[in-house]
Amino acid sequence: MNKSYVTTGKPKAAGAVYRAALGSTLPTTAAATLDQAFVELGHISEDGLTNNNSPSAETIKDWAGQVVLTVSTEKPDTFALTFIEALNPEVAKGIYGADNVTVTGQTGYSITVNAQAVEHYSYVIDIALTSGGMKRIVIPEGSITEVGEIVYKADEAVGYNVTIEALPDSSSNNHYEYVVYSA
């Protein structure tokens, strides 16, 4: 047992979630400098980040009702978070598609909402650990597969609650994790 292995995770002060076009150079360590193609997507809600990669299986029973085989049916790898920089055009591009967001200089942007498929991107998520270390999650290809209700209230930040599904890369890996104990 080693209590120094116990940690919490929070965003790095300089940003935590980044997105780049597919084919951008991906980092292979927790401390590597990110390719300039990655754009920072701003603040995430206090609910943080949730990763779900639990497998599903079906059981096959014989005539007597005994389980004789378990067959793996799927193992989705998803990340849930809420972007709360609702005025960030880079966030809007990820939600609605880059072709559907038109930036109008420094004064704002417009969004066209339609049924067009949203682009897949590479994602990097940096997590500061209480030990002074860092964890980096690299998703070579991710797709926003769910967007929750968008709520507009006087006492609550407007946010985009999203689910990013990590898709298999050419090596059949959905995502990679790199940890350094102290930065």
C-alpha positions in Angstrom: 0.0 0.0 0.0 1.2 3.5 -0.9 -1.0 6.4 0.0 0.9 8.6 -2.4 -0.9 6.8 -5.2 -4.2 8.2 -3.9 -5.2 11.3 -5.9 -7.9 13.6 -7.1 -8.2 15.1 -10.6 -9.0 18.6 -11.6 -8.3 20.7 -14.8 -4.9 22.2 -15.4 -4.9 26.0 -14.8 -4.1 26.6 -18.5 -6.9 24.5 -19.8 -8.0 20.9 -19.8 -9.8 19.9 -23.0 -8.4 20.4 -26.4 -9.6 19.4 -29.9 -7.8 19.1 -33.3 -8.6 17.9 -36.8 -8.0 14.2 -37.4 -4.5 13.5 -38.5 -2.9 16.1 -36.2 0.2 14.9 -34.3 -0.9 13.2 -31.0 1.1 13.4 -27.8 2.6 10.2 -26.5 3.4 11.4 -23.0 1.7 13.3 -20.2 4.1 16.2 -20.5 4.7 16.5 -24.3 3.9 19.9 -25.8 0.6 19.8 -27.8 0.6 20.2 -31.5 -0.4 23.8 -32.4 -3.5 22.3 -34.2 -5.1 21.7 -30.8 -7.5 24.4 -29.7 -8.4 24.8 -26.0 -12.2 24.5 -25.4 -12.5 26.5 -22.2 -14.0 25.8 -18.8 -15.7 22.6 -17.9 -18.5 22.5 -15.3 -17.8 21.6 -11.7 -19.2 18.1 -12.4 -15.9 17.4 -14.1 -15.3 14.5 -16.5 -16.7 11.0 -16.4 -15.3 8.1 -18.4 -17.5 5.1 -19.0 -15.9 2.1 -20.6 -17.8 -0.8 -19.0 -18.3 -3.9 -21.2 -21.7 -5.5 -21.9 -22.2 -9.2 -22.3 -24.8 -11.7 -22.9 -25.1 -15.1 -21.4 -26.0 -18.3 -23.2 -27.8 -20.9 -21.2 -28.3 -24.6 -22.0 -31.6 -26.4 -21.9 -31.5 -26.8 -18.2 -31.0 -23.0 -17.6 -27.3 -23.2 -16.7 -25.0 -20.5 -18.0 -22.6 -22.2 -20.4 -21.0 -19.2 -22.2 -20.6 -15.5 -21.8 -20.3 -13.5 -25.0 -19.0 -9.9 -25.0 -21.4 -7.7 -27.0 -19.8 -4.3 -26.8 -17.5 -2.1 -24.8 -18.4 1.6 -25.4 -15.7 4.1 -24.3 -17.4 7.4 -23.7 -16.5 10.7 -21.9 -19.2 13.0 -20.5 -18.6 16.6 -19.6 -20.2 20.0 -19.8 -18.6 22.8 -21.7 -19.6 26.1 -19.9 -18.0 28.6 -22.3 -21.2 28.9 -24.3 -19.8 32.0 -26.1 -16.7 30.2 -27.3 -17.0 29.7 -31.0 -14.7 26.7 -30.9 -17.1 25.0 -28.5 -20.0 25.8 -30.9 -18.0 24.3 -33.8 -17.7 21.0 -31.9 -21.4 20.9 -31.1 -22.9 22.1 -34.4 -20.1 21.4 -36.9 -17.5 23.8 -38.2 -19.4 24.5 -41.4 -22.4 25.6 -39.4 -20.6 28.3 -37.3 -19.6 31.6 -38.8 -17.4 33.8 -36.8 -18.0 37.5 -37.4 -14.7 39.0 -36.3 -14.5 40.0 -32.6 -18.2 40.7 -32.4 -19.7 37.2 -32.3 -20.7 34.3 -34.4 -23.8 32.7 -36.0 -25.0 29.1 -35.9 -27.0 27.2 -38.4 -28.6 24.2 -36.8 -29.4 21.2 -39.1 -29.1 17.4 -39.3 -25.6 17.4 -40.9 -23.2 15.0 -39.2 -20.7 16.7 -37.0 -17.0 16.1 -37.7 -14.9 13.7 -35.8 -11.9 15.1 -34.0 -8.9 14.1 -31.9 -9.2 15.1 -28.3 -6.7 15.6 -25.5 -7.8 16.0 -21.8 -5.2 17.1 -19.3 -5.9 16.4 -15.6 -3.8 17.9 -12.7 -3.3 15.4 -9.9 -3.0 16.3 -6.2 0.5 14.8 -6.1 1.7 17.5 -8.5 1.6 15.1 -11.3 -0.5 15.0 -14.4 -2.7 12.6 -16.4 -3.3 13.0 -20.1 -6.1 11.2 -21.9 -5.6 11.1 -25.7 -8.6 10.2 -27.9 -7.2 9.7 -31.4 -10.8 9.9 -32.9 -13.8 11.1 -31.0 -17.3 11.9 -32.0 -19.9 14.0 -30.0 -22.7 11.5 -29.9 -25.0 13.2 -27.4 -25.8 16.8 -26.5 -28.0 17.3 -23.5 -30.7 20.0 -23.0 -29.4 23.5 -23.2 -30.8 25.5 -20.2 -31.0 29.3 -20.1 -31.4 30.5 -16.5 -30.5 33.6 -14.6 -28.6 31.8 -11.9 -26.9 29.0 -13.9 -24.1 29.0 -16.6 -25.3 28.1 -20.0 -23.6 24.8 -20.9 -23.3 22.1 -23.5 -23.5 18.7 -21.7 -21.9 16.3 -24.2 -20.9 12.7 -24.6 -17.8 12.1 -26.7 -17.5 8.5 -27.9 -13.9 7.4 -28.4 -13.6 5.3 -31.6 -11.0 2.7 -32.4 -7.8 3.9 -34.1 -5.8 1.9 -36.6 -4.4 -0.2 -33.7 -8.0 -0.9 -32.4 -7.4 1.3 -29.3 -10.1 3.8 -28.3 -7.9 6.1 -26.1 -4.6 6.3 -24.4 -3.7 7.4 -20.9 -0.3 8.8 -19.8 0.6 9.6 -16.2 3.5 11.4 -14.6 3.6 11.3 -10.8 5.0 14.8 -10.5 5.3 17.5 -13.1 
